Amino acid sequence: MILHVGAPKCGSSALQTVLSHSPDLKGHDGTKYRYTAALNLSEGISVRAGSSLSKSARLSPYGYATWPNFGPKIDSPSIFRAMQATLKKGLRCGFVPILSCEGWIGHHTLFAQALADWGHPPVDVVVFLRPVADWTNAAYWQWGIWSVQDIDRWLARNNMNYAFGQDVAIWTKIPNVRVIVRSMRPDVISTFSALYDLRLKNDRRHNTASPAALIGFLMRNRHFRPTGHEASTEFVVQRWCSFGVDGSKLWALGPRQIRSLRPVASETLKHLQTVMTPEDFETLLADPRWESETPYHSDIIAGLTRLDDPEGAAALYWGLCEGLKRAFEAAGLSLPDCPSPPTSPVYAHDWDTAIATVLEMLLWVDEYERHNTVPFWHRKLASYLGLRKQA
């Protein structure tokens, strides 16, 4: 089987979205592949595949279905029993199962024991990575800022340190496991397709970095995103809205933080070089940010991204209005009027009332559109199956 184990913030949701909507695949050599997912329901782990999986993904505000990560509230033995059953079904029915969870990269010890118990079947472990400073910046905006609004404090207390090079090295020690490491850029979907000679269609909107104005709005209006692990609002916005490209990006690292990450970057490359082929390692280093800080200089000079720019708030408002129009058209509903923008906006929070109204309508119509484009019987059973809460 194929285990896509992450890493987090390395294109996982884009790959999971495409696989969720094209779960049954065939390679050029005739090999059949089947993407699977699992719901952690009250009665236990329920494995999804085929059209059932695609419907689960459709019902989710995140737009994809995957396997659960391991944690305090997760019964690990149940997950591994479901994995083993999926593996056996693939052997019996003639397909290679694909399982994905971006948090699995750090759980090599659990997998080593399970694979040993199963007699060490042949397994591909697929890993996508991004350079250390780039990943740390993205992780801060994804998780850190929602609990600690100071990058130094977050780095000091962070429980998600970049240890992926060491993780990869440990995975390679598991018998009968082939570890494949690739860069998340330029595109995880085309890279994964090339690995197994698949034809994955990259025609869906995926999770990308949110505009600074949206992050600022969500920080001031936390009921739309209470914690760093409840990002469904951003996924809905990105599904319908396009804000263009103005060259700006979310950035939090300064010279001091960049310097503190140098040993991590050096250690990561040392581990990767020992386990990757020379050709694959050279391909990874084609991204200059692995070995050089020069690509970050313009971001460092620009400084910490401003989250309260009124011009950004205005662009967010109009982008949400356009997205709202797309969503209502897709749902087959008459579009209501967007609330009037503030007459003399001076600060970003002057826009908040109007933005909140549009965003609430967008969240409503997104749920309506998702649940009314699947069969009637499936919508009725959704609450019982737990599909609406699977993400």
C-alpha positions in Angstrom: 0.0 0.0 0.0 0.9 3.7 -0.3 1.1 5.8 2.8 1.2 9.6 2.2 2.4 10.8 5.6 2.8 14.5 5.0 4.5 16.6 6.1 1.9 19.2 7.4 1.8 22.5 5.5 3.4 20.7 2.5 0.5 20.5 0.0 -1.4 17.7 1.7 -4.8 19.1 1.4 -4.4 19.8 -2.3 -3.4 16.2 -2.9 -6.2 14.9 -0.7 -8.8 17.0 -2.4 -7.9 15.7 -5.9 -7.7 12.1 -4.7 -11.0 12.4 -2.8 -12.8 13.3 -6.0 -10.9 10.8 -8.2 -10.5 7.9 -5.7 -10.3 5.0 -8.3 -7.2 5.3 -10.5 -5.3 3.2 -13.0 -1.6 3.5 -13.9 -0.3 3.3 -17.4 0.9 -0.3 -16.7 -2.6 -1.3 -15.7 -2.1 -1.2 -11.9 -5.2 -0.2 -10.0 -5.0 2.3 -7.2 -7.8 3.2 -4.7 -7.7 6.2 -2.4 -9.3 5.4 0.9 -10.3 7.4 3.9 -11.7 6.7 7.4 -14.2 8.4 9.6 -13.7 8.2 13.4 -17.4 7.6 14.4 -18.8 6.9 17.8 -19.2 3.2 16.9 -15.7 2.9 15.6 -13.6 3.5 12.5 -15.5 3.4 9.2 -13.4 3.1 6.0 -14.6 4.9 2.9 -13.7 4.3 -0.7 -15.1 5.0 -4.2 -18.3 7.1 -4.5 -18.9 6.9 -0.7 -15.6 8.6 -0.1 -16.3 11.3 -2.7 -19.6 12.0 -1.0 -18.0 12.3 2.3 -15.5 14.8 0.8 -18.3 16.7 -0.8 -20.2 17.1 2.5 -17.1 18.4 4.3 -16.4 22.1 4.3 -12.8 21.2 3.8 -13.5 19.5 0.5 -11.6 16.3 1.1 -11.6 13.1 3.2 -8.6 11.5 4.8 -7.6 9.1 7.6 -7.5 10.5 11.2 -4.3 11.4 12.9 -3.3 9.8 16.1 -4.0 11.6 19.3 -5.3 11.4 22.9 -8.9 10.8 21.7 -8.0 8.3 19.0 -8.0 4.6 19.5 -4.8 3.6 17.6 -5.5 -0.1 17.6 -8.8 0.5 15.8 -7.1 2.6 13.2 -4.5 -0.1 12.5 -7.1 -2.8 12.3 -8.9 -0.8 9.7 -5.7 -0.2 7.8 -4.9 -4.0 7.8 -8.4 -4.8 6.6 -7.9 -2.2 3.8 -4.5 -3.8 2.9 -6.1 -7.3 2.8 -9.0 -6.0 0.7 -6.5 -4.5 -1.8 -4.7 -7.8 -2.1 -7.9 -9.7 -2.5 -9.5 -7.3 -5.0 -6.4 -6.4 -7.0 -5.8 -2.8 -6.1 -3.1 -0.8 -4.3 -4.7 1.2 -1.4 -3.6 4.8 -0.9 -3.9 6.1 2.7 -3.2 9.7 3.6 -2.7 11.8 6.7 -0.3 14.7 6.9 0.3 14.1 10.6 1.6 10.6 10.3 5.2 11.6 9.5 6.1 11.7 13.2 4.3 8.4 14.1 6.9 6.1 12.6 7.2 4.1 15.9 3.5 3.2 15.8 3.7 2.2 12.2 6.9 0.2 12.7 5.2 -2.0 15.3 2.0 -2.4 13.2 3.9 -3.3 10.0 6.0 -5.8 12.0 2.8 -7.4 13.3 1.5 -7.7 9.7 4.7 -9.4 8.5 6.3 -6.4 6.9 4.2 -6.0 3.7 5.7 -3.8 0.9 4.8 -0.2 1.6 5.6 3.1 -0.1 5.9 6.1 2.3 5.5 9.3 0.4 6.8 12.5 1.9 6.5 16.1 0.6 8.7 18.8 2.2 9.4 22.5 2.0 12.5 24.4 3.2 12.8 24.9 7.0 12.3 28.7 7.2 9.5 28.6 4.6 7.7 25.9 6.6 8.2 27.6 9.9 6.7 30.8 8.6 3.7 28.9 7.1 3.2 26.9 10.3 3.1 30.1 12.4 0.3 31.6 10.4 -1.5 28.3 10.3 -1.4 27.4 14.0 0.8 29.7 16.1 -0.7 33.1 15.7 -4.1 31.9 17.0 -2.6 31.2 20.4 0.6 33.2 20.6 0.9 36.6 18.8 4.7 36.7 19.2 6.9 34.6 16.9 9.7 34.3 19.5 7.4 33.0 22.2 5.8 30.6 19.7 9.2 29.2 18.6 10.2 28.8 22.2 7.1 26.8 23.2 6.4 25.2 19.8 5.5 21.5 19.9 5.7 21.2 16.1 9.4 21.7 15.6 10.8 20.9 12.2 12.2 17.4 12.6 11.1 15.9 9.3 14.6 15.0 8.2 15.1 12.9 11.3 11.6 11.4 10.8 12.4 10.4 7.3 15.6 8.7 8.4 13.7 6.6 10.9 11.0 5.6 8.4 13.8 4.2 6.1 14.8 1.8 8.8 11.5 -0.1 8.7 11.9 -3.3 6.7 10.2 -3.5 3.3 9.4 0.2 3.4 10.4 2.4 0.5 10.5 6.1 1.4 10.0 8.6 -1.4 10.9 12.3 -0.5 9.9 15.1 -2.9 9.7 18.9 -2.7 6.1 20.3 -2.4 7.0 22.7 -5.2 6.1 23.2 -7.8 3.1 20.9 -7.5 2.4 17.9 -5.3 -0.4 16.7 -7.5 1.7 16.4 -10.7 4.6 15.0 -8.7 2.4 12.3 -7.1 0.9 11.5 -10.5 4.4 11.1 -12.0 5.4 8.7 -9.2 2.7 6.2 -10.1 2.0 7.3 -13.7 -1.5 8.5 -12.8 -3.8 11.0 -14.5 -4.9 13.3 -11.7 -6.9 16.3 -12.7 -5.7 19.5 -11.0 -8.8 21.5 -11.7 -10.1 22.3 -8.2 -9.4 25.2 -5.8 -7.1 24.1 -3.1 -5.9 25.4 0.3 -3.5 28.3 -0.3 -2.2 31.0 2.0 -5.1 33.3 3.0 -4.9 37.1 2.3 -3.5 39.0 5.3 -6.8 40.9 5.5 -8.7 37.7 6.1 -6.3 36.5 8.8 -6.7 40.0 10.5 -10.5 39.8 10.3 -10.5 36.3 11.7 -8.2 37.4 14.5 -10.6 40.2 15.4 -13.7 38.0 15.0 -12.7 34.7 16.6 -16.1 33.0 16.4 -15.3 32.4 12.7 -12.1 30.6 13.7 -11.7 30.0 17.4 -8.4 28.0 17.2 -5.6 27.2 14.9 -7.1 23.8 14.2 -10.5 25.0 13.0 -9.7 26.3 9.5 -13.0 25.4 7.8 -13.9 29.1 7.2 -10.7 29.7 5.2 -11.3 26.6 3.1 -14.8 27.8 2.2 -13.5 31.3 1.3 -10.8 29.8 -0.9 -13.3 27.5 -2.6 -15.3 30.4 -3.9 -13.2 33.6 -3.8 -10.2 34.8 -5.8 -8.3 37.8 -4.5 -5.7 38.1 -7.3 -1.9 38.2 -6.8 -0.4 41.4 -5.6 3.1 40.1 -4.7 2.5 40.2 -1.0 2.6 37.2 1.4 2.1 36.5 5.0 5.5 36.8 6.7 6.6 36.7 10.4 10.3 35.8 10.5 13.1 38.4 11.1 16.9 38.0 10.9 17.0 36.7 14.5 14.5 33.9 13.8 16.2 33.0 10.5 19.5 32.7 12.3 18.0 30.4 14.9 16.8 28.1 12.2 20.2 27.6 10.5 21.2 24.6 12.6 17.8 23.0 11.9 18.2 23.4 8.2 21.7 22.0 8.3 20.6 19.0 10.3 17.6 18.3 8.1 19.8 18.3 4.9 22.3 16.0 6.6 19.6 13.4 7.3 18.0 13.7 3.9 21.3 13.3 2.1 22.0 10.0 3.8 18.6 8.5 2.8 17.9 10.0 -0.6 19.5 9.0 -3.9 22.0 11.6 -5.2 19.6 12.4 -8.1 16.6 12.9 -5.8 18.6 15.0 -3.4 19.9 17.2 -6.2 16.4 17.7 -7.4 15.3 18.7 -3.9 18.1 21.3 -3.8 16.9 22.8 -7.0 14.8 25.0 -4.7 17.5 27.5 -3.5 15.8 28.2 -0.2 17.1 24.9 1.2 20.6 26.2 1.2 20.4 30.0 0.9 18.6 32.8 2.8 18.8 35.2 -0.1 15.3 34.4 -1.4 13.9 35.6 2.0 15.7 38.9 2.1 12.9 41.0 0.5 10.3 39.5 2.9 12.6 40.1 5.9 13.1 43.7 4.9 9.4 44.2 4.4 8.9 43.0 8.0 6.0 41.5 9.8 2.9 41.4 7.6 0.3 44.0 8.5 -3.1 42.5 9.3 -5.1 45.8 9.7 -4.6 47.5 6.3 -7.9 49.1 5.3 -7.1 48.7 1.6 -6.7 45.0 2.2 -10.0 44.9 4.0 -11.7 46.6 1.1 -10.2 44.0 -1.3 -11.4 41.2 1.0 -14.9 42.6 1.1 -15.2 42.9 -2.7 -13.6 39.5 -3.2 -16.1 37.9 -0.8 -18.9 39.5 -2.7 -17.7 38.0 -6.0 -17.3 34.6 -4.3 -20.8 34.9 -2.8 -22.1 35.4 -6.3 -20.4 32.3 -7.6 -21.7 30.2 -4.7 -25.3 31.3 -5.1 -25.1 30.7 -8.8 -23.7 27.2 -8.2 -26.5 26.5 -5.6 -29.2 27.7 -8.1 -30.4 30.4 -5.7 -31.2 34.1 -6.2 -28.3 36.3 -5.1 -29.1 38.7 -2.2 -27.6 42.1 -2.2 -24.3 42.5 -0.5 -24.4 44.9 2.5 -23.2 48.4 1.7 -19.5 49.0 2.4 -18.6 51.6 5.1 -18.8 55.2 3.8 -15.5 56.4 5.2 -13.3 53.5 6.1 -10.2 54.5 7.9 -9.3 51.3 9.8 -9.7 47.6 8.9 -12.2 47.1 11.6 -14.5 49.7 10.0 -15.1 47.0 7.4 -15.7 44.2 9.8 -19.5 44.4 10.1 -19.9 44.4 6.3 -17.4 41.6 5.9 -19.0 39.5 8.7 -22.4 39.7 7.0 -21.0 38.6 3.6 -19.0 35.8 5.2 -22.0 34.5 7.1 -24.0 34.3 3.9 -21.1 32.6 2.1 -20.8 30.0 4.9 -24.5 29.3 4.7 -24.8 29.0 0.9 -21.6 26.8 0.8 -23.2 24.4 3.2 -26.5 24.5 1.3 -24.7 23.9 -2.0 -22.6 21.0 -0.6 -25.6 19.2 1.0 -28.0 19.8 -1.9 -25.7 18.4 -4.6 -25.6 14.9 -3.2 -28.5 12.4 -3.4 -31.5 13.1 -1.2 -31.1 9.8 0.8 -27.5 10.6 1.5 -28.4 14.1 2.9 -31.0 12.5 5.2 -28.6 9.9 6.5 -25.6 12.4 6.9 -26.4 13.3 10.5 -26.6 9.6 11.5 -23.4 8.7 9.6 -21.4 11.5 11.1 -20.3 12.7 7.7 -21.0 16.4 8.3 -18.6 16.4 11.2 -15.9 14.1 9.7 -13.4 16.9 9.2 
